[in-house]
Amino acid sequence: MLTKGMNERAFIEKLCEETLLYLLSTRFAVFTKLAKNVRIIMRPNRRPLHAMALYSAIVSQLVGSILIGVYTGMWLDSKIGTTPLFLVLCLFIGLAAGVTAVILSIRKYDSGDT
């Protein structure tokens, strides 16, 4: 509030400072609550290296299967002469194979058979 002896500039600076502090405190409370919920959901017997291995397996399976599908489609198109047909078809097959592999990896990780 504008108090005696405070000009407009000081008032605006104080208001901005209080608003920023309020926003930071509410955001911090939201992130703290989320962190507590994540700790409840996570199993205590999981190690961070297992999670990192899962993430790298997901990335490599998705990227690898898509790249294999694209290059196979390009190779088939160059041999047969149908420019976009096999590229698109093999791309979707590679994507489906990658998603299937990721789902199987996540199920294996979640069951504890790592």
Sequence and secondary structure as in RCSB ss.txt:
>XXXX:A:sequence
MLTKGMNERAFIEKLCEETLLYLLSTRFAVFTKLAKNVRIIMRPNRRPLHAMALYSAIVSQLVGSILIGVYTGMW
LDSKIGTTPLFLVLCLFIGLAAGVTAVILSIRKYDSGDT
>XXXX:A:secstr
   TT  HHHHHHHHHHHHHHHHHHHHHHHHHHHHHHHHHHS TT  HHHHHHHHHHHHHHHHHHHHHHHHHHHH
HHHHH  TTHHHHHHHHHHHHHHHHHHHHHHHHHHHT  
